[in-house]
Amino acid sequence: GRLEKVTEHVIDAVGSYDLIIIDSLAKLVPMNVTTQEVGENSIGLFARQVKHFEAKLKPRLAISQTALVVINQARAGMGMYAPSKPQGGFAWEHAIDIRVKLSKKTALEKQVEGVKRRVGHEVEVAVEKSRLTQPYIKSSFKLFY
């Protein structure tokens, strides 16, 4: 999707819905990137546009009863000691109130007709940032599929 189109729809929808979910932040591409020639410089464009979106969105969210959930994926770091980082960079880190990281842990298996089958995973939830409650707490749950 195009970043500008999605962000304008979200801004217009604030107050009309209780919950808005953007999935996935990494797939939103600024229009300039899709219309540029290969090799043209667009460094920092995504972060600048997200900052502009956040500046327009935050006041509207503050007076509405709408919650916004933005889903992003973490990309594995390059090299043994490099940390993973979210795709699309860290443009939202300063703006968000709660950042939660979900990590897949142990596979859940069950005997089905004499064959061991994977039936789910244990998922760890870590609150990495919170302006609303205590940060740095962890929990887990079982996800069956």
Z-matrix of the N, CA and C atoms (Angstrom, degrees):
N
C 1 1.430
C 2 1.512 1 111.51
N 3 1.278 2 116.34 1 160.67
C 4 1.457 3 121.34 2 177.08
C 5 1.518 4 109.12 3 -87.57
N 6 1.319 5 115.86 4 131.16
C 7 1.455 6 122.35 5 -176.64
C 8 1.527 7 111.65 6 -56.69
N 9 1.314 8 117.39 7 -47.30
C 10 1.465 9 121.05 8 -176.30
C 11 1.533 10 111.87 9 -62.76
N 12 1.316 11 116.81 10 -43.04
C 13 1.466 12 121.11 11 -178.12
C 14 1.530 13 111.09 12 -65.18
N 15 1.322 14 116.50 13 -46.07
C 16 1.466 15 120.91 14 -179.29
C 17 1.521 16 110.51 15 -64.92
N 18 1.325 17 117.17 16 -44.39
C 19 1.468 18 119.16 17 -177.68
C 20 1.527 19 111.89 18 -65.34
N 21 1.320 20 118.21 19 -37.49
C 22 1.468 21 120.18 20 176.99
C 23 1.523 22 111.25 21 -66.12
N 24 1.337 23 117.71 22 -39.58
C 25 1.468 24 120.78 23 176.11
C 26 1.531 25 110.86 24 -61.95
N 27 1.321 26 116.41 25 -41.71
C 28 1.468 27 120.34 26 -179.63
C 29 1.524 28 110.05 27 -64.98
N 30 1.315 29 117.53 28 -46.74
C 31 1.471 30 121.17 29 179.34
C 32 1.529 31 110.56 30 -58.16
N 33 1.323 32 116.87 31 -43.66
C 34 1.469 33 120.78 32 179.40
C 35 1.525 34 112.38 33 -66.88
N 36 1.346 35 117.75 34 -29.90
C 37 1.468 36 122.02 35 -175.90
C 38 1.528 37 113.60 36 -83.62
N 39 1.338 38 117.82 37 -16.43
C 40 1.464 39 120.59 38 -179.08
C 41 1.530 40 108.94 39 -59.67
N 42 1.311 41 115.96 40 130.29
C 43 1.449 42 121.75 41 -177.96
C 44 1.520 43 112.98 42 96.23
N 45 1.324 44 117.05 43 -22.92
C 46 1.466 45 121.08 44 178.30
C 47 1.522 46 112.28 45 -89.92
N 48 1.313 47 116.61 46 -19.13
C 49 1.465 48 122.18 47 -177.95
C 50 1.523 49 109.81 48 -129.33
N 51 1.331 50 116.70 49 154.19
C 52 1.464 51 121.53 50 175.02
C 53 1.518 52 111.25 51 -77.88
N 54 1.336 53 116.74 52 -33.66
C 55 1.459 54 122.27 53 -175.21
C 56 1.521 55 110.23 54 -140.83
N 57 1.327 56 115.94 55 131.25
C 58 1.462 57 122.57 56 174.42
C 59 1.522 58 106.55 57 -123.00
N 60 1.331 59 116.29 58 131.82
C 61 1.465 60 121.34 59 179.76
C 62 1.521 61 108.65 60 -120.36
N 63 1.330 62 116.09 61 128.19
C 64 1.462 63 122.08 62 172.57
C 65 1.522 64 106.91 63 -105.15
N 66 1.322 65 115.65 64 116.42
C 67 1.466 66 121.67 65 179.26
C 68 1.512 67 107.36 66 -134.51
N 69 1.215 68 119.22 67 105.95
C 70 1.439 69 133.98 68 16.95
C 71 1.521 70 108.89 69 -130.25
N 72 1.318 71 115.90 70 142.45
C 73 1.455 72 121.50 71 -179.98
C 74 1.523 73 111.10 72 -58.10
N 75 1.320 74 116.84 73 -38.36
C 76 1.471 75 121.12 74 -177.18
C 77 1.523 76 112.75 75 -65.18
N 78 1.325 77 117.92 76 -22.66
C 79 1.469 78 120.81 77 -178.63
C 80 1.524 79 113.27 78 -86.89
N 81 1.314 80 117.53 79 -7.38
C 82 1.462 81 120.33 80 178.91
C 83 1.527 82 109.04 81 -83.33
N 84 1.308 83 116.02 82 119.70
C 85 1.460 84 121.54 83 -175.83
C 86 1.526 85 108.91 84 -116.11
N 87 1.345 86 117.17 85 130.18
C 88 1.463 87 119.07 86 176.31
C 89 1.537 88 111.21 87 -59.64
N 90 1.327 89 117.05 88 144.38
C 91 1.455 90 122.06 89 -178.28
C 92 1.531 91 111.49 90 -57.19
N 93 1.328 92 117.60 91 -38.72
C 94 1.465 93 120.54 92 -179.60
C 95 1.520 94 112.17 93 -58.17
N 96 1.326 95 117.13 94 -35.30
C 97 1.463 96 120.62 95 -178.69
C 98 1.526 97 109.91 96 -66.94
N 99 1.329 98 117.57 97 -40.13
C 100 1.471 99 120.24 98 -177.58
C 101 1.520 100 112.45 99 -75.27
N 102 1.337 101 118.25 100 -20.97
C 103 1.462 102 120.52 101 -179.12
C 104 1.524 103 113.13 102 -100.10
N 105 1.325 104 117.53 103 -7.70
C 106 1.472 105 120.49 104 -179.39
C 107 1.518 106 111.74 105 -77.03
N 108 1.312 107 113.52 106 159.70
C 109 1.456 108 119.77 107 170.46
C 110 1.520 109 107.84 108 -73.88
N 111 1.325 110 116.36 109 151.43
C 112 1.464 111 120.65 110 177.30
C 113 1.522 112 108.28 111 -59.89
N 114 1.324 113 116.18 112 132.25
C 115 1.465 114 121.42 113 178.71
C 116 1.518 115 114.10 114 97.19
N 117 1.339 116 118.12 115 -13.30
C 118 1.466 117 119.70 116 177.12
C 119 1.520 118 109.28 117 -68.33
N 120 1.308 119 115.85 118 146.84
C 121 1.463 120 121.84 119 -174.56
C 122 1.528 121 111.66 120 -78.31
N 123 1.336 122 115.28 121 124.91
C 124 1.465 123 120.27 122 174.52
C 125 1.524 124 109.93 123 -133.36
N 126 1.324 125 116.59 124 26.28
C 127 1.461 126 121.66 125 -178.62
C 128 1.525 127 109.74 126 -61.55
N 129 1.305 128 116.27 127 129.23
C 130 1.462 129 122.07 128 176.74
C 131 1.521 130 114.54 129 81.47
N 132 1.323 131 117.79 130 -5.19
C 133 1.459 132 120.65 131 -177.62
C 134 1.526 133 111.81 132 -61.79
N 135 1.327 134 116.90 133 -46.11
C 136 1.462 135 121.38 134 179.72
C 137 1.528 136 110.16 135 -58.30
N 138 1.325 137 116.91 136 -48.83
C 139 1.470 138 121.33 137 -178.54
C 140 1.526 139 111.19 138 -61.55
N 141 1.329 140 117.83 139 -41.42
C 142 1.473 141 120.50 140 179.63
C 143 1.529 142 110.97 141 -64.71
N 144 1.321 143 116.50 142 -41.68
C 145 1.463 144 118.98 143 -178.90
C 146 1.526 145 111.75 144 -70.68
N 147 1.323 146 116.79 145 -36.85
C 148 1.464 147 119.59 146 176.78
C 149 1.523 148 110.12 147 -65.40
N 150 1.332 149 117.54 148 -39.60
C 151 1.466 150 121.10 149 177.85
C 152 1.533 151 110.32 150 -61.96
N 153 1.322 152 117.49 151 -41.19
C 154 1.470 153 121.80 152 177.71
C 155 1.533 154 110.59 153 -64.56
N 156 1.331 155 116.31 154 -44.02
C 157 1.470 156 121.89 155 177.27
C 158 1.517 157 110.21 156 -59.87
N 159 1.318 158 116.40 157 -46.07
C 160 1.466 159 121.40 158 -179.35
C 161 1.524 160 110.95 159 -61.74
N 162 1.330 161 117.52 160 -39.51
C 163 1.466 162 121.28 161 179.87
C 164 1.530 163 111.25 162 -64.79
N 165 1.326 164 118.32 163 -35.95
C 166 1.464 165 121.76 164 177.68
C 167 1.524 166 111.78 165 -77.99
N 168 1.330 167 116.57 166 -31.58
C 169 1.457 168 121.74 167 -172.77
C 170 1.525 169 113.52 168 -82.30
N 171 1.328 170 117.70 169 -43.13
C 172 1.474 171 122.39 170 -173.06
C 173 1.528 172 113.25 171 -52.98
N 174 1.338 173 120.02 172 -49.28
C 175 1.479 174 118.89 173 -179.93
C 176 1.529 175 112.63 174 -62.04
N 177 1.319 176 117.73 175 -36.02
C 178 1.465 177 120.77 176 179.36
C 179 1.516 178 111.34 177 -69.05
N 180 1.332 179 116.51 178 -41.06
C 181 1.463 180 119.79 179 177.44
C 182 1.529 181 110.87 180 -63.66
N 183 1.331 182 116.37 181 -37.12
C 184 1.464 183 121.04 182 -176.71
C 185 1.530 184 112.51 183 -63.26
N 186 1.322 185 117.71 184 -31.98
C 187 1.471 186 119.63 185 -178.32
C 188 1.521 187 112.70 186 -99.97
N 189 1.317 188 117.19 187 -2.10
C 190 1.468 189 120.29 188 -179.74
C 191 1.525 190 109.97 189 -102.32
N 192 1.298 191 115.20 190 176.76
C 193 1.462 192 121.55 191 173.38
C 194 1.533 193 109.84 192 -105.21
N 195 1.325 194 117.13 193 22.90
C 196 1.457 195 122.86 194 -177.50
C 197 1.524 196 110.49 195 -93.70
N 198 1.326 197 115.36 196 134.33
C 199 1.466 198 121.43 197 172.66
C 200 1.522 199 107.63 198 -103.90
N 201 1.319 200 116.78 199 139.43
C 202 1.461 201 122.33 200 178.88
C 203 1.517 202 108.80 201 -114.60
N 204 1.330 203 116.02 202 125.83
C 205 1.461 204 122.67 203 176.18
C 206 1.517 205 106.79 204 -114.75
N 207 1.327 206 116.18 205 125.94
C 208 1.464 207 121.02 206 178.13
C 209 1.522 208 107.28 207 -116.70
N 210 1.323 209 115.83 208 124.63
C 211 1.456 210 121.32 209 -178.54
C 212 1.525 211 108.55 210 -102.69
N 213 1.318 212 115.58 211 135.41
C 214 1.459 213 121.97 212 178.77
C 215 1.516 214 107.93 213 -140.68
N 216 1.301 215 117.40 214 157.30
C 217 1.453 216 121.73 215 177.38
C 218 1.521 217 109.41 216 -107.90
N 219 1.337 218 115.78 217 147.80
C 220 1.457 219 120.45 218 175.48
C 221 1.517 220 108.40 219 -92.99
N 222 1.304 221 116.00 220 135.54
C 223 1.460 222 122.25 221 178.20
C 224 1.519 223 108.06 222 -96.68
N 225 1.318 224 116.72 223 135.92
C 226 1.459 225 120.64 224 179.15
C 227 1.520 226 109.04 225 -60.73
N 228 1.329 227 115.99 226 140.63
C 229 1.453 228 121.44 227 179.43
C 230 1.519 229 111.20 228 -69.40
N 231 1.324 230 115.35 229 151.61
C 232 1.459 231 120.38 230 177.45
C 233 1.527 232 108.24 231 -83.75
N 234 1.293 233 116.48 232 121.20
C 235 1.459 234 119.55 233 179.85
C 236 1.512 235 111.34 234 96.99
N 237 1.318 236 114.83 235 166.21
C 238 1.456 237 120.48 236 -172.36
C 239 1.527 238 113.69 237 -68.61
N 240 1.328 239 117.56 238 -33.51
C 241 1.466 240 120.03 239 -173.77
C 242 1.526 241 113.55 240 -107.31
N 243 1.318 242 117.68 241 0.16
C 244 1.459 243 120.12 242 -178.63
C 245 1.529 244 109.41 243 -77.33
N 246 1.320 245 117.60 244 132.82
C 247 1.475 246 119.49 245 179.85
C 248 1.525 247 110.55 246 -73.62
N 249 1.338 248 115.38 247 158.09
C 250 1.463 249 118.80 248 173.98
C 251 1.520 250 107.71 249 -73.18
N 252 1.308 251 116.65 250 154.14
C 253 1.459 252 119.84 251 179.19
C 254 1.515 253 108.84 252 -140.14
N 255 1.331 254 116.80 253 153.90
C 256 1.462 255 118.68 254 -179.89
C 257 1.523 256 110.71 255 -70.73
N 258 1.340 257 116.49 256 144.12
C 259 1.455 258 119.50 257 174.72
C 260 1.513 259 108.21 258 -67.14
N 261 1.313 260 115.45 259 142.99
C 262 1.454 261 119.56 260 -177.26
C 263 1.516 262 111.59 261 88.79
N 264 1.328 263 116.91 262 3.58
C 265 1.453 264 120.76 263 176.99
C 266 1.521 265 112.90 264 80.06
N 267 1.315 266 115.08 265 -161.26
C 268 1.461 267 121.67 266 -174.18
C 269 1.532 268 111.33 267 -108.85
N 270 1.322 269 116.92 268 30.92
C 271 1.463 270 121.10 269 -173.46
C 272 1.526 271 113.47 270 -61.57
N 273 1.324 272 118.78 271 -27.29
C 274 1.459 273 120.66 272 -175.68
C 275 1.517 274 113.77 273 -96.11
N 276 1.313 275 118.30 274 -9.08
C 277 1.465 276 120.17 275 -170.92
C 278 1.518 277 114.25 276 -55.67
N 279 1.312 278 118.60 277 -40.41
C 280 1.469 279 120.73 278 -178.45
C 281 1.524 280 112.47 279 -74.88
N 282 1.318 281 117.24 280 -23.35
C 283 1.458 282 121.29 281 -172.20
C 284 1.524 283 113.78 282 -89.75
N 285 1.303 284 117.47 283 -25.75
C 286 1.463 285 119.58 284 -172.06
C 287 1.523 286 112.41 285 -78.76
N 288 1.321 287 115.01 286 153.43
C 289 1.456 288 120.82 287 177.71
C 290 1.532 289 111.53 288 -93.70
N 291 1.319 290 116.53 289 -35.39
C 292 1.466 291 120.68 290 179.22
C 293 1.526 292 108.32 291 -136.33
N 294 1.335 293 116.69 292 129.81
C 295 1.460 294 121.53 293 173.34
C 296 1.518 295 107.85 294 -119.25
N 297 1.326 296 115.51 295 122.23
C 298 1.457 297 122.27 296 -177.58
C 299 1.527 298 107.82 297 -119.09
N 300 1.314 299 116.51 298 133.25
C 301 1.464 300 121.08 299 177.65
C 302 1.522 301 108.78 300 -109.79
N 303 1.337 302 116.02 301 126.63
C 304 1.459 303 122.07 302 176.78
C 305 1.522 304 107.78 303 -104.46
N 306 1.331 305 116.87 304 131.35
C 307 1.457 306 121.67 305 179.95
C 308 1.515 307 109.89 306 -129.73
N 309 1.323 308 116.04 307 134.43
C 310 1.456 309 121.49 308 177.81
C 311 1.526 310 107.96 309 -76.54
N 312 1.320 311 115.97 310 128.65
C 313 1.464 312 121.42 311 179.20
C 314 1.522 313 109.23 312 -112.09
N 315 1.303 314 118.32 313 -130.34
C 316 1.464 315 122.51 314 -173.99
C 317 1.520 316 112.72 315 -66.52
N 318 1.334 317 113.92 316 141.36
C 319 1.455 318 119.83 317 174.37
C 320 1.524 319 108.72 318 -75.21
N 321 1.310 320 116.77 319 142.67
C 322 1.464 321 122.26 320 176.23
C 323 1.520 322 107.71 321 -101.65
N 324 1.317 323 115.78 322 124.22
C 325 1.463 324 120.43 323 -177.27
C 326 1.516 325 110.67 324 -121.69
N 327 1.340 326 114.89 325 154.95
C 328 1.459 327 121.27 326 -178.58
C 329 1.527 328 108.05 327 -148.68
N 330 1.318 329 115.15 328 145.84
C 331 1.468 330 119.77 329 175.18
C 332 1.522 331 108.29 330 -76.87
N 333 1.323 332 116.86 331 120.32
C 334 1.453 333 122.59 332 177.35
C 335 1.525 334 106.97 333 -124.41
N 336 1.336 335 115.60 334 113.11
C 337 1.462 336 121.97 335 -178.55
C 338 1.527 337 111.42 336 53.10
N 339 1.321 338 115.92 337 43.96
C 340 1.457 339 121.82 338 176.87
C 341 1.517 340 115.25 339 78.33
N 342 1.339 341 118.07 340 2.47
C 343 1.465 342 121.96 341 -179.17
C 344 1.530 343 108.48 342 -118.50
N 345 1.336 344 115.18 343 133.28
C 346 1.467 345 119.33 344 177.83
C 347 1.527 346 108.56 345 -74.80
N 348 1.324 347 115.58 346 121.77
C 349 1.472 348 121.60 347 -178.73
C 350 1.522 349 110.15 348 -122.77
N 351 1.316 350 115.25 349 144.14
C 352 1.466 351 120.11 350 174.00
C 353 1.515 352 107.13 351 -78.04
N 354 1.323 353 116.32 352 125.65
C 355 1.470 354 120.86 353 -177.31
C 356 1.523 355 112.62 354 -116.57
N 357 1.333 356 117.18 355 -1.53
C 358 1.454 357 120.21 356 -179.98
C 359 1.502 358 111.87 357 169.79
N 360 1.316 359 114.95 358 -166.31
C 361 1.460 360 123.28 359 178.45
C 362 1.515 361 109.45 360 -144.87
N 363 1.307 362 114.93 361 155.10
C 364 1.454 363 119.33 362 166.70
C 365 1.523 364 105.82 363 -88.52
N 366 1.312 365 116.58 364 135.31
C 367 1.461 366 122.46 365 -177.70
C 368 1.521 367 108.74 366 -117.07
N 369 1.331 368 116.19 367 128.84
C 370 1.462 369 120.66 368 175.99
C 371 1.524 370 108.69 369 -94.73
N 372 1.322 371 115.97 370 136.36
C 373 1.458 372 123.39 371 178.20
C 374 1.520 373 107.19 372 -115.44
N 375 1.336 374 116.91 373 122.63
C 376 1.460 375 121.16 374 179.16
C 377 1.528 376 108.71 375 -123.47
N 378 1.325 377 116.95 376 124.12
C 379 1.466 378 121.38 377 175.78
C 380 1.521 379 106.49 378 -83.45
N 381 1.340 380 116.33 379 107.88
C 382 1.461 381 121.18 380 -176.16
C 383 1.519 382 113.00 381 -90.27
N 384 1.334 383 116.51 382 -23.79
C 385 1.465 384 120.85 383 177.35
C 386 1.516 385 107.28 384 -150.85
N 387 1.319 386 116.76 385 139.59
C 388 1.453 387 119.74 386 175.38
C 389 1.511 388 110.44 387 -154.60
N 390 1.321 389 115.42 388 126.99
C 391 1.462 390 121.72 389 172.15
C 392 1.523 391 110.21 390 -95.86
N 393 1.336 392 116.63 391 -5.39
C 394 1.451 393 121.01 392 -173.85
C 395 1.517 394 114.12 393 -108.70
N 396 1.313 395 117.77 394 -24.08
C 397 1.458 396 122.08 395 -178.03
C 398 1.524 397 108.92 396 -152.10
N 399 1.296 398 116.19 397 -173.21
C 400 1.462 399 120.82 398 -178.02
C 401 1.537 400 110.98 399 -66.61
N 402 1.341 401 117.50 400 125.54
C 403 1.468 402 119.52 401 175.76
C 404 1.529 403 110.76 402 -83.36
N 405 1.304 404 115.06 403 175.19
C 406 1.471 405 123.78 404 174.67
C 407 1.522 406 113.34 405 62.77
N 408 1.319 407 117.35 406 33.18
C 409 1.455 408 119.62 407 173.15
C 410 1.530 409 108.22 408 -105.85
N 411 1.318 410 116.00 409 152.11
C 412 1.461 411 121.32 410 -178.14
C 413 1.514 412 109.81 411 -129.05
N 414 1.299 413 114.35 412 151.69
C 415 1.454 414 122.08 413 174.49
C 416 1.523 415 106.83 414 -152.84
N 417 1.316 416 116.39 415 176.71
C 418 1.462 417 119.20 416 176.71
C 419 1.517 418 109.38 417 -147.63
N 420 1.317 419 114.90 418 160.93
C 421 1.456 420 120.90 419 176.46
C 422 1.518 421 108.39 420 -147.85
N 423 1.319 422 115.16 421 162.89
C 424 1.461 423 120.95 422 178.34
C 425 1.521 424 108.49 423 -97.80
N 426 1.316 425 115.90 424 130.74
C 427 1.454 426 122.53 425 178.14
C 428 1.521 427 108.03 426 -114.18
N 429 1.323 428 115.66 427 115.89
C 430 1.470 429 120.67 428 -179.88
C 431 1.518 430 109.40 429 -102.82
N 432 1.336 431 115.76 430 143.61
C 433 1.452 432 120.46 431 177.81
C 434 1.508 433 111.16 432 -139.37
